[in-house]
Amino acid sequence: MSSYLLREPVSTLVEEIKRPSGMGQRPLTERLIAAYQRVHHHKKDPAQSLVDAWENSLPVVIQALEDRGLRQVEVLIEFGLPHTNADVDMLLAGVHPGSGEPSYVLVELKQQREATVHPERSVAVDLGYDKWKLHPVRQVQQYCQYLMQYKAALRGKPGRVAGAVLMHNAHDADAKELFDLPASDHGRLYTMDRLENFRKLLGARLAKSPGGEAAQALIDSPEHEPPKITDVNLTARMGSPERFQLLDEQEVAHQDVHEAVRRVRNGGTKEVIIVRGGPGSGKSAIALELRRTLDLAGWDVIHASGAKALTLTLRDAYTRAAPRGTKGKAKQEATRLFTYFNQVKRLGTNGCDVVICDEAHRIRRHSVDRYTPKKERASARPQADEIIDAARVPVFLLDDWQSLRPGEVGTAEYLVERANALGYKHTLIDLSGMYRAQGSAYFRDWTLKLLGVGARTPQAWVPDGRMQVQLADTPEEMEQFLKSREEAGESTRMVAGFCWPWSKPDDEGALVPDVTIDTWHRPWNVKAGYAVDGAPDADFWATDPRGAKQIGCAYTAQTFEFDWVGVVIGPDLIWQNDRFAVNRTATYDPELRPKGIDQTDIERCVRNAYHVLLTRGMHGVVIYATDEATRDALRGHVIKTVNHPLPKSMRKIHKA
């Protein structure tokens, strides 16, 4: 079920946009503020810019509908896009005057009096904010495409959707650069000089008939699940038609890379692009969509990662998608196209057009390993420098809070430093969107605060109707709840902090139940280099359904996502003095056990590991802590327990 802040026919809203003489805000604005406060009860008030848009921009559209006699059209304000925290300012629902079918118009409202386009980035626009924004026409075009991909009622029916951007305070001359972006039925710009054209659009797409049925059909329409990395088209020439539909800053990053490649190919100098975002912000979606579209454009593009599970999964997906009779060749291609950070230097200087570094937080100080000849160790360059050298346009996608080992140094600050040191131009793009946890950016922020990452202060969890957060009193309780979700057709995994030994299979080839909590015993995923009947290899634990029977750690879970995840917080993270503290003596991570490892690195890696584990869920997370005092403390921060799960209908918030 879709979310929205307010739904009313135009006839009702016309009365509410009339400002009472001498009395503050319009009744409509007051209703919207109250609705926002009810829905976002973990926040105080809506941003002033949002209130201003409700107060000043909504009436322009409502009056335009009234002028065309469209009083029965249904208006949905702040209509949420499935699986995200993105909202369409207004969605107008009604009947098409020609076909008689349901018809929808998405309207993005911009109050700015002027706007300019970045001189080198055609989709980056200055709208008076502190950073460049996606061109509003491209924004609404992508919103239309997104709804057509994820709403069953619109899939394969592009004629049912139209998009418009209304800059009602600007003249054509004040926003003339914005008209250079090609318009379409799914996105067109209207200024105050084009208000009559905007009214004509409304009349051409919406009849003077009741729109309630069309609105309800869209709200109730089944929603397709987002594709997983194994589902998408990894190249222009093979694979399934599934692709990631990018939004907002994601699309800015995507277009920035394409434009940088064109500039470099036309004689420009190397450019470094850094994309930073938290869990679920769509970094891997950008990486794989770049992989596809750059390949389609004929560029030589390499995908690199520091995560073995991710790289092998992509190689396997690429090979499996190849036509029969070409899989041998595809396997060889996959080895080159999907590689590791420490192997990129083999490409040589400018050895390819683009290197896409996914999970770039796992970049190491250097590429030296046990196989590196002794004579090469002393002169080893920073690994980031090797990658920058190898590509005309190196692209780094990262989360500052997901590095897992002491030697991993990938942060946006570090990569900016390396780009500057090498004398290359860089562009830093921050992602604010949320495409996991049912679009709950609040959950992402709450997790960082709970773990004290970046010196944040823990706060109690307040259910937001999107992500479900629950606490288990025993590991059996956690496991039983996950089984119930699995029986309902949802994907699940259990994960844990690295607080138990990781054994090779026993003499009979069976997994050893290393994770022991009282009388509860479960095995880790299969150790690398071993094969066990009935269990996937370690690198495919996250994507093979049989992985649900073993417990994974941060190394096998990173990048991947599941409908539900159960997280065991081990004795390496315990609650002390109103916050989590790291107990380094409890870790079994071989990277963290040496005595010479600095405590600061231990703190960072342990907290980051749980940050990874807690943010793998699409619908919900169940937490169990082995330490009793920690469980008691968490009851003040996690309200629901597995004994009282939220009903399935609450997975998607329905704003009233």
C-alpha positions as CSV (number, residue, x, y, z in Angstrom):
1,M,0.0,0.0,0.0
2,S,1.4,3.4,-1.0
3,S,2.1,6.2,1.4
4,Y,0.9,9.8,1.1
5,L,0.5,12.7,3.5
6,L,-3.0,13.9,2.5
7,R,-5.6,12.8,-0.1
8,E,-8.6,14.9,-1.1
9,P,-10.6,15.8,-4.2
10,V,-9.9,19.3,-5.7
11,S,-13.3,20.5,-4.5
12,T,-12.3,20.1,-0.9
13,L,-8.9,21.6,-1.3
14,V,-10.2,24.7,-3.1
15,E,-11.8,25.8,0.1
16,E,-8.7,25.1,2.1
17,I,-6.4,27.2,0.1
18,K,-8.4,30.3,0.9
19,R,-6.4,32.2,3.6
20,P,-8.6,33.5,6.4
21,S,-8.2,37.3,6.6
22,G,-5.6,38.3,9.1
23,M,-5.0,34.7,10.2
24,G,-1.6,32.9,9.7
25,Q,-1.3,29.9,7.4
26,R,-3.9,28.5,5.1
27,P,-6.1,25.7,6.6
28,L,-4.5,23.3,4.1
29,T,-1.0,24.1,5.3
30,E,-2.1,23.6,8.9
31,R,-3.6,20.2,8.1
32,L,-0.4,19.1,6.3
33,I,1.8,20.2,9.2
34,A,-0.4,18.3,11.7
35,A,-0.4,15.2,9.4
36,Y,3.4,15.4,9.1
37,Q,3.8,15.5,12.9
38,R,1.5,12.5,13.3
39,V,3.5,10.5,10.8
40,H,7.0,11.7,11.6
41,H,6.5,11.6,15.4
42,H,10.3,11.1,15.8
43,K,10.8,14.5,14.2
44,K,9.6,17.9,15.6
45,D,8.3,19.8,12.6
46,P,8.6,19.7,8.8
47,A,11.3,21.7,7.3
48,Q,10.4,25.4,6.6
49,S,11.1,24.9,2.9
50,L,8.5,22.1,2.9
51,V,6.0,24.3,4.7
52,D,6.6,27.2,2.3
53,A,6.0,24.9,-0.6
54,W,2.7,23.8,0.9
55,E,1.7,27.3,1.6
56,N,2.8,29.0,-1.6
57,S,3.0,26.3,-4.4
58,L,0.1,23.9,-3.8
59,P,-2.5,26.6,-4.2
60,V,-1.2,27.4,-7.8
61,V,-1.9,23.8,-8.9
62,I,-5.2,23.5,-7.1
63,Q,-6.4,26.8,-8.6
64,A,-5.3,25.6,-12.1
65,L,-7.3,22.4,-11.6
66,E,-10.3,24.5,-10.5
67,D,-9.9,26.8,-13.5
68,R,-10.2,23.7,-15.8
69,G,-13.3,22.5,-14.0
70,L,-11.4,19.4,-12.7
71,R,-13.0,19.6,-9.2
72,Q,-13.4,15.8,-8.9
73,V,-9.7,15.0,-9.6
74,E,-8.1,13.3,-6.6
75,V,-5.0,15.0,-5.2
76,L,-2.4,13.1,-3.2
77,I,0.2,15.3,-1.5
78,E,3.7,13.9,-0.7
79,F,3.0,10.6,-2.5
80,G,5.7,8.1,-1.5
81,L,7.7,6.1,-4.1
82,P,7.7,2.4,-3.2
83,H,10.7,1.2,-1.1
84,T,12.2,4.7,-0.8
85,N,12.1,7.8,1.3
86,A,11.4,9.9,-1.8
87,D,8.1,11.7,-2.2
88,V,6.3,13.2,-5.2
89,D,5.1,16.7,-4.3
90,M,1.7,16.1,-5.9
91,L,0.1,13.2,-7.6
92,L,-3.1,13.9,-9.5
93,A,-5.3,10.9,-10.1
94,G,-8.3,10.8,-12.5
95,V,-9.6,9.5,-15.8
96,H,-8.1,10.2,-19.2
97,P,-10.5,12.3,-21.3
98,G,-9.7,10.3,-24.4
99,S,-9.2,6.7,-23.4
100,G,-11.3,6.6,-20.2
101,E,-8.5,4.7,-18.5
102,P,-6.9,5.8,-15.2
103,S,-4.6,8.7,-15.7
104,Y,-2.0,10.2,-13.4
105,V,0.0,13.5,-13.4
106,L,3.1,13.9,-11.2
107,V,3.9,17.5,-10.3
108,E,7.1,18.7,-8.8
109,L,6.9,22.2,-7.3
110,K,9.8,24.6,-7.3
111,Q,9.5,28.0,-5.7
112,Q,12.7,29.4,-7.0
113,R,12.6,32.6,-9.0
114,E,15.7,31.6,-11.1
115,A,17.9,28.6,-11.7
116,T,21.1,27.8,-13.7
117,V,22.7,24.6,-14.9
118,H,26.2,23.6,-13.9
119,P,28.7,24.6,-16.7
120,E,30.1,21.0,-17.0
121,R,27.3,18.9,-15.5
122,S,24.1,19.1,-17.6
123,V,21.8,17.5,-15.0
124,A,23.2,19.4,-12.0
125,V,21.2,22.6,-11.3
126,D,21.6,25.5,-8.9
127,L,18.3,26.0,-7.1
128,G,19.7,28.1,-4.3
129,Y,20.5,25.3,-2.0
130,D,24.0,24.5,-0.5
131,K,24.7,21.9,-3.1
132,W,23.8,21.2,-6.8
133,K,20.6,19.3,-7.3
134,L,19.3,17.0,-10.0
135,H,17.7,18.9,-12.9
136,P,14.0,19.0,-11.9
137,V,12.8,17.8,-15.3
138,R,15.0,14.8,-15.1
139,Q,13.9,14.3,-11.5
140,V,10.2,14.0,-12.4
141,Q,11.0,11.9,-15.5
142,Q,12.8,9.5,-13.2
143,Y,9.9,9.5,-10.7
144,C,7.6,8.5,-13.5
145,Q,9.9,5.7,-14.7
146,Y,10.3,4.5,-11.1
147,L,6.5,4.2,-10.6
148,M,6.1,2.4,-13.9
149,Q,8.8,-0.1,-12.8
150,Y,7.5,-0.8,-9.3
151,K,3.7,-0.2,-9.4
152,A,1.9,-3.1,-11.1
153,A,-0.9,-0.8,-12.3
154,L,1.6,1.2,-14.3
155,R,4.1,-1.4,-15.5
156,G,4.0,-1.5,-19.3
157,K,1.5,1.4,-19.5
158,P,3.6,4.6,-20.0
159,G,0.6,6.4,-21.4
160,R,-1.1,6.5,-18.0
161,V,1.6,8.7,-16.5
162,A,2.7,12.3,-17.2
163,G,5.2,14.5,-15.4
164,A,5.5,18.3,-14.9
165,V,7.7,20.7,-13.1
166,L,6.1,24.0,-12.1
167,M,8.3,27.0,-11.3
168,H,5.4,29.4,-10.7
169,N,7.6,32.2,-9.5
170,A,10.1,32.2,-12.4
171,H,9.8,33.6,-16.0
172,D,11.2,31.7,-18.9
173,A,14.2,34.0,-19.1
174,D,15.1,33.3,-15.4
175,A,15.3,29.6,-16.0
176,K,16.2,29.5,-19.7
177,E,19.1,27.0,-19.2
178,L,16.8,24.4,-17.8
179,F,14.9,24.2,-21.1
180,D,18.0,22.6,-22.8
181,L,17.2,19.3,-21.2
182,P,14.9,17.4,-23.6
183,A,11.3,17.3,-22.4
184,S,9.0,14.4,-22.7
185,D,5.5,13.3,-21.7
186,H,7.1,12.2,-18.4
187,G,8.7,15.5,-17.7
188,R,8.3,19.1,-18.9
189,L,9.1,22.5,-17.4
190,Y,6.4,25.1,-16.8
191,T,7.1,28.7,-15.6
192,M,4.7,31.5,-14.8
193,D,4.9,32.4,-18.5
194,R,3.6,28.9,-19.3
195,L,0.8,28.6,-16.8
196,E,-1.8,28.4,-19.5
197,N,0.2,25.5,-21.1
198,F,0.2,23.8,-17.7
199,R,-3.6,24.2,-17.4
200,K,-3.9,22.6,-20.9
201,L,-1.7,19.7,-19.8
202,L,-4.1,19.1,-16.9
203,G,-7.1,19.2,-19.2
204,A,-5.5,16.9,-21.8
205,R,-4.6,14.3,-19.2
206,L,-7.6,14.5,-16.7
207,A,-11.3,14.4,-17.3
208,K,-14.0,16.2,-15.3
209,S,-14.8,12.8,-13.8
210,P,-14.3,11.5,-10.2
211,G,-10.7,10.4,-9.7
212,G,-11.2,8.5,-6.4
213,E,-11.3,5.1,-8.1
214,A,-8.1,5.7,-10.0
215,A,-6.4,7.0,-6.9
216,Q,-7.4,3.9,-4.9
217,A,-6.3,1.6,-7.7
218,L,-2.8,3.1,-7.6
219,I,-2.6,3.0,-3.8
220,D,-3.7,-0.6,-3.7
221,S,-1.6,-1.7,-6.7
222,P,0.9,-4.5,-5.9
223,E,4.5,-3.3,-5.7
224,H,7.3,-5.2,-7.4
225,E,10.3,-5.9,-5.2
226,P,13.5,-4.0,-6.1
227,P,15.9,-6.2,-8.1
228,K,18.9,-7.8,-6.3
229,I,22.4,-7.6,-7.8
230,T,22.0,-11.1,-9.2
231,D,18.8,-10.0,-11.1
232,V,20.0,-7.0,-13.0
233,N,21.4,-6.7,-16.5
234,L,25.2,-6.4,-15.9
235,T,25.9,-5.6,-19.5
236,A,24.2,-4.2,-22.6
237,R,24.4,-7.5,-24.4
238,M,23.1,-10.2,-22.0
239,G,21.2,-10.8,-18.8
240,S,17.6,-10.1,-17.7
241,P,15.9,-6.9,-18.5
242,E,15.8,-5.9,-14.9
243,R,17.7,-2.7,-14.0
244,F,18.0,-0.2,-11.2
245,Q,15.9,2.9,-11.6
246,L,18.0,5.7,-10.3
247,L,16.6,8.8,-8.5
248,D,17.8,12.2,-7.4
249,E,21.5,12.2,-6.3
250,Q,21.9,8.7,-7.8
251,E,21.0,10.1,-11.2
252,V,23.3,13.0,-10.7
253,A,26.2,10.6,-10.0
254,H,25.3,8.5,-12.9
255,Q,25.2,11.4,-15.4
256,D,28.3,13.0,-13.9
257,V,30.4,9.9,-14.7
258,H,29.1,9.7,-18.3
259,E,29.8,13.4,-18.8
260,A,33.3,13.1,-17.3
261,V,34.1,10.2,-19.6
262,R,33.0,12.3,-22.6
263,R,35.2,15.2,-21.5
264,V,38.2,13.0,-21.0
265,R,37.6,11.2,-24.3
266,N,37.5,14.6,-26.0
267,G,40.9,15.6,-24.7
268,G,40.2,16.5,-21.1
269,T,42.2,15.5,-18.1
270,K,41.5,12.7,-15.7
271,E,38.6,13.2,-13.3
272,V,38.0,11.5,-9.9
273,I,34.4,11.0,-8.8
274,I,33.5,10.1,-5.2
275,V,30.0,9.0,-4.2
276,R,29.4,8.8,-0.5
277,G,26.2,7.3,1.1
278,G,25.1,5.2,4.0
279,P,23.6,1.7,3.9
280,G,20.7,1.5,1.5
281,S,21.5,4.8,-0.2
282,G,21.9,3.0,-3.6
283,K,25.6,2.9,-4.1
284,S,25.7,-0.6,-5.6
285,A,22.7,0.4,-7.8
286,I,24.7,3.2,-9.2
287,A,27.7,1.0,-9.7
288,L,25.8,-1.7,-11.7
289,E,23.7,0.8,-13.7
290,L,27.0,2.5,-14.7
291,R,28.4,-0.9,-15.6
292,R,25.5,-1.4,-17.9
293,T,25.1,2.0,-19.5
294,L,28.8,2.6,-20.0
295,D,29.1,-0.7,-21.7
296,L,26.1,0.2,-23.9
297,A,27.8,3.5,-24.8
298,G,30.9,1.5,-25.9
299,W,33.3,2.5,-23.1
300,D,35.8,0.1,-21.5
301,V,34.6,-0.2,-17.9
302,I,35.9,-2.4,-15.0
303,H,34.0,-3.1,-11.8
304,A,36.3,-3.5,-8.8
305,S,35.7,-4.4,-5.2
306,G,37.5,-5.4,-2.0
307,A,34.8,-7.9,-1.2
308,K,35.3,-11.4,-2.6
309,A,31.7,-12.4,-2.1
310,L,30.5,-9.5,-4.2
311,T,33.0,-10.0,-7.0
312,L,32.4,-13.7,-7.3
313,T,28.6,-13.2,-7.2
314,L,28.8,-10.7,-10.1
315,R,31.1,-13.0,-12.1
316,D,28.7,-15.8,-11.6
317,A,25.7,-13.7,-12.6
318,Y,27.4,-12.5,-15.7
319,T,28.5,-16.0,-16.8
320,R,25.0,-17.5,-16.1
321,A,23.3,-14.8,-18.2
322,A,25.5,-15.6,-21.3
323,P,23.8,-17.4,-24.2
324,R,24.3,-21.1,-24.4
325,G,27.6,-22.0,-26.2
326,T,29.3,-18.7,-25.0
327,K,29.6,-19.4,-21.3
328,G,33.2,-20.3,-21.5
329,K,34.1,-17.0,-23.1
330,A,31.8,-15.1,-20.8
331,K,33.6,-16.6,-17.8
332,Q,36.9,-15.3,-19.1
333,E,35.4,-11.9,-19.7
334,A,33.9,-11.8,-16.2
335,T,37.3,-12.3,-14.6
336,R,38.5,-9.2,-16.3
337,L,35.3,-7.1,-16.0
338,F,34.8,-7.9,-12.3
339,T,38.0,-7.7,-10.3
340,Y,39.6,-6.7,-7.0
341,F,41.2,-3.5,-5.9
342,N,44.6,-5.0,-5.6
343,Q,44.5,-6.2,-9.2
344,V,43.5,-3.0,-10.8
345,K,47.2,-1.9,-11.2
346,R,47.6,-4.7,-13.7
347,L,45.6,-2.6,-16.2
348,G,48.5,-0.1,-16.5
349,T,48.2,3.7,-16.7
350,N,44.9,4.7,-18.2
351,G,44.3,1.0,-19.0
352,C,40.6,1.5,-19.2
353,D,38.0,4.3,-19.5
354,V,36.3,3.8,-16.1
355,V,37.0,1.8,-13.0
356,I,34.0,1.6,-10.7
357,C,35.1,0.9,-7.2
358,D,32.1,-0.5,-5.3
359,E,32.5,-0.8,-1.5
360,A,35.4,1.6,-1.7
361,H,35.5,1.9,2.0
362,R,37.4,-1.3,1.8
363,I,40.3,0.2,-0.1
364,R,43.6,-0.6,1.8
365,R,46.6,1.5,2.4
366,H,48.5,-0.5,-0.2
367,S,48.1,-3.6,-2.3
368,V,50.9,-5.6,-0.6
369,D,50.0,-9.1,0.4
370,R,51.8,-12.3,1.1
371,Y,52.3,-12.9,-2.6
372,T,54.0,-9.6,-3.2
373,P,57.8,-10.0,-4.0
374,K,60.0,-8.5,-1.3
375,K,61.7,-6.1,-3.6
376,E,58.3,-4.5,-4.5
377,R,57.1,-4.0,-0.9
378,A,59.3,-1.0,0.0
379,S,58.1,1.0,-3.0
380,A,54.4,0.1,-2.8
381,R,52.1,3.0,-3.7
382,P,48.8,3.7,-2.0
383,Q,46.2,1.4,-3.4
384,A,43.9,4.4,-4.2
385,D,46.7,5.9,-6.3
386,E,47.0,2.7,-8.3
387,I,43.3,2.7,-9.0
388,I,43.3,6.4,-10.0
389,D,46.3,5.8,-12.3
390,A,44.6,2.9,-14.0
391,A,41.4,4.7,-15.2
392,R,40.7,7.9,-17.1
393,V,37.7,8.3,-14.8
394,P,38.0,6.4,-11.5
395,V,34.7,6.2,-9.6
396,F,34.6,5.5,-5.9
397,L,31.4,4.5,-4.1
398,L,31.6,4.3,-0.3
399,D,30.2,4.6,3.2
400,D,32.6,6.3,5.7
401,W,31.3,3.8,8.3
402,Q,31.7,0.4,6.7
403,S,35.4,-0.4,6.7
404,L,36.0,-3.6,8.6
405,R,39.8,-4.1,8.9
406,P,42.5,-1.9,10.4
407,G,44.2,-1.7,7.0
408,E,41.1,-0.4,5.2
409,V,41.3,3.4,4.8
410,G,38.6,4.2,2.3
411,T,36.8,7.4,3.3
412,A,35.7,10.3,1.2
413,E,38.2,12.6,3.0
414,Y,41.0,10.2,2.2
415,L,40.1,9.9,-1.5
416,V,39.8,13.6,-1.9
417,E,43.2,13.9,-0.3
418,R,44.7,11.4,-2.8
419,A,43.1,13.1,-5.8
420,N,44.5,16.4,-4.7
421,A,47.9,14.9,-4.1
422,L,48.0,13.6,-7.6
423,G,46.8,16.8,-9.1
424,Y,43.4,15.6,-10.4
425,K,40.0,17.3,-10.3
426,H,37.5,15.6,-8.1
427,T,33.7,15.7,-7.6
428,L,32.1,14.6,-4.3
429,I,28.5,13.6,-4.3
430,D,26.5,12.7,-1.2
431,L,23.6,10.4,-1.3
432,S,20.7,11.1,1.0
433,G,18.1,8.7,-0.4
434,M,17.1,5.4,1.3
435,Y,16.2,2.3,-0.8
436,R,16.3,-0.3,1.9
437,A,14.4,-0.7,5.2
438,Q,11.2,0.3,3.4
439,G,12.7,3.8,2.8
440,S,13.3,4.4,6.5
441,A,16.2,7.0,6.6
442,Y,15.2,7.3,10.3
443,F,16.2,3.7,10.9
444,R,19.6,4.3,9.3
445,D,20.2,7.3,11.5
446,W,19.0,5.5,14.6
447,T,21.4,2.6,14.0
448,L,24.4,5.0,13.8
449,K,23.3,6.6,17.0
450,L,22.7,3.2,18.7
451,L,26.2,2.1,17.9
452,G,27.8,5.4,18.8
453,V,29.4,5.6,15.4
454,G,31.0,9.0,14.8
455,A,30.5,9.9,18.5
456,R,26.7,9.9,18.2
457,T,24.4,9.4,21.2
458,P,22.0,6.4,21.4
459,Q,18.3,7.2,21.2
460,A,15.3,5.0,21.8
461,W,13.7,3.5,18.8
462,V,10.3,5.0,17.9
463,P,8.4,2.8,15.3
464,D,8.0,4.8,12.1
465,G,5.6,2.4,10.3
466,R,8.3,1.5,7.7
467,M,11.1,-0.6,9.2
468,Q,10.4,-3.1,11.9
469,V,12.9,-3.3,14.8
470,Q,12.4,-6.1,17.4
471,L,14.3,-7.6,20.3
472,A,14.6,-11.3,21.1
473,D,15.1,-12.6,24.6
474,T,16.7,-15.8,23.4
475,P,18.4,-16.9,20.2
476,E,15.7,-19.6,19.8
477,E,13.1,-16.8,19.8
478,M,15.0,-15.0,17.1
479,E,15.4,-18.1,14.9
480,Q,11.8,-19.1,15.3
481,F,10.6,-15.7,14.2
482,L,12.8,-15.7,11.2
483,K,11.5,-19.2,10.3
484,S,8.0,-17.8,10.4
485,R,9.0,-15.0,8.0
486,E,10.7,-17.6,5.7
487,E,7.5,-19.7,5.7
488,A,5.6,-16.5,4.6
489,G,7.9,-16.4,1.5
490,E,10.4,-13.8,2.7
491,S,14.2,-14.1,2.5
492,T,16.0,-14.3,5.9
493,R,19.5,-14.6,7.3
494,M,21.1,-14.8,10.7
495,V,24.3,-12.9,11.3
496,A,26.6,-12.3,14.2
497,G,29.6,-10.5,15.5
498,F,32.8,-12.3,15.0
499,C,32.9,-13.6,18.6
500,W,33.3,-17.4,18.1
501,P,35.9,-19.5,16.4
502,W,35.4,-20.4,12.7
503,S,36.2,-24.0,12.2
504,K,36.8,-26.0,9.1
505,P,34.4,-28.9,8.5
506,D,34.9,-31.9,10.9
507,D,36.3,-35.3,9.8
508,E,32.9,-36.3,8.4
509,G,32.7,-33.2,6.3
510,A,30.0,-31.6,8.4
511,L,29.9,-28.0,9.7
512,V,30.9,-27.4,13.3
513,P,28.3,-25.5,15.4
514,D,30.8,-22.9,16.5
515,V,28.3,-20.2,17.5
516,T,27.3,-21.5,21.0
517,I,24.9,-19.6,23.3
518,D,23.9,-21.7,26.3
519,T,22.2,-24.8,24.7
520,W,21.7,-23.1,21.3
521,H,24.3,-24.1,18.7
522,R,24.6,-23.1,15.0
523,P,27.4,-23.1,12.5
524,W,29.0,-20.3,10.6
525,N,28.8,-20.2,6.9
526,V,31.2,-22.6,5.2
527,K,34.9,-21.7,5.6
528,A,36.6,-20.5,2.5
529,G,38.3,-23.3,0.5
530,Y,36.0,-26.0,1.8
531,A,32.8,-27.6,0.4
532,V,30.0,-29.0,2.5
533,D,27.0,-31.0,1.2
534,G,23.8,-29.0,1.6
535,A,25.5,-25.7,2.2
536,P,26.7,-23.0,-0.2
537,D,30.3,-21.9,-0.5
538,A,31.2,-18.9,1.7
539,D,31.1,-16.5,-1.2
540,F,27.5,-17.4,-2.1
541,W,26.1,-17.6,1.4
542,A,24.1,-14.4,0.9
543,T,22.6,-15.3,-2.4
544,D,22.0,-19.1,-2.1
545,P,18.8,-19.9,-0.2
546,R,20.6,-22.7,1.7
547,G,22.6,-20.0,3.5
548,A,19.6,-19.4,5.8
549,K,20.8,-22.5,7.7
550,Q,24.1,-21.0,8.7
551,I,25.2,-17.8,10.4
552,G,27.0,-15.1,8.4
553,C,29.3,-12.4,9.6
554,A,30.0,-8.8,8.3
555,Y,32.4,-10.1,5.6
556,T,29.8,-12.4,4.0
557,A,26.8,-10.1,4.5
558,Q,28.2,-6.7,3.3
559,T,26.6,-5.4,0.2
560,F,23.8,-7.9,0.3
561,E,20.3,-7.5,1.7
562,F,17.4,-9.7,2.9
563,D,13.8,-9.2,3.8
564,W,14.5,-10.0,7.4
565,V,17.8,-10.3,9.3
566,G,18.5,-11.6,12.8
567,V,21.5,-10.1,14.4
568,V,23.4,-11.6,17.3
569,I,25.3,-9.0,19.2
570,G,28.2,-10.9,20.8
571,P,30.4,-10.1,23.9
572,D,32.6,-7.8,21.8
573,L,30.0,-5.1,22.1
574,I,28.4,-4.6,25.5
575,W,26.3,-1.8,27.1
576,Q,28.1,0.3,29.6
577,N,27.2,3.8,31.0
578,D,24.3,4.4,28.6
579,R,26.1,3.4,25.5
580,F,27.9,0.5,23.7
581,A,31.5,-0.2,24.6
582,V,33.9,-2.5,22.6
583,N,35.5,-5.4,24.4
584,R,38.5,-6.3,22.2
585,T,39.3,-9.5,24.2
586,A,36.0,-11.1,22.9
587,T,36.7,-10.8,19.2
588,Y,37.8,-13.8,17.1
589,D,38.4,-11.7,14.0
590,P,42.0,-12.6,13.0
591,E,42.4,-9.1,11.7
592,L,41.7,-7.6,15.1
593,R,43.4,-10.1,17.5
594,P,47.1,-9.1,17.2
595,K,48.2,-7.2,20.2
596,G,49.8,-4.4,18.1
597,I,46.4,-3.3,16.7
598,D,45.5,0.2,17.9
599,Q,42.4,0.4,20.2
600,T,41.1,3.1,17.9
601,D,41.1,0.7,15.0
602,I,39.5,-2.0,17.1
603,E,36.7,0.4,18.1
604,R,36.1,1.5,14.5
605,C,36.1,-2.0,13.0
606,V,33.8,-3.6,15.6
607,R,31.2,-0.8,15.5
608,N,31.3,-0.7,11.7
609,A,30.8,-4.5,11.5
610,Y,27.6,-4.2,13.6
611,H,26.6,-1.2,11.5
612,V,26.8,-3.5,8.4
613,L,24.9,-6.4,10.1
614,L,22.1,-4.3,11.5
615,T,21.4,-2.6,8.1
616,R,20.9,-5.7,5.9
617,G,17.1,-5.9,6.3
618,M,14.6,-4.7,3.8
619,H,11.6,-5.1,6.0
620,G,12.9,-5.7,9.5
621,V,15.6,-6.7,12.0
622,V,15.5,-8.9,15.1
623,I,18.3,-8.3,17.6
624,Y,19.6,-10.6,20.3
625,A,22.4,-9.7,22.6
626,T,24.4,-12.4,24.4
627,D,25.1,-10.2,27.4
628,E,22.1,-10.0,29.8
629,A,22.8,-6.4,30.9
630,T,23.0,-5.4,27.3
631,R,19.6,-7.0,26.6
632,D,18.1,-5.2,29.5
633,A,19.5,-1.9,28.3
634,L,18.3,-2.5,24.7
635,R,14.7,-2.8,26.0
636,G,14.8,0.9,26.5
637,H,15.9,1.3,22.8
638,V,13.9,-1.4,21.0
639,I,10.2,-1.3,21.9
640,K,8.7,-4.3,20.1
641,T,9.8,-7.9,20.9
642,V,9.3,-11.0,18.8
643,N,6.4,-12.0,21.0
644,H,4.5,-9.0,19.6
645,P,5.4,-8.6,16.0
646,L,3.9,-5.8,14.0
647,P,1.4,-7.1,11.4
648,K,2.5,-7.4,7.8
649,S,0.2,-4.6,6.8
650,M,2.4,-2.2,8.8
651,R,5.4,-2.8,6.6
652,K,4.4,0.2,4.4
653,I,3.2,3.3,6.1
654,H,-0.2,4.6,5.1
655,K,-0.2,8.3,5.9
656,A,-3.5,9.7,6.9
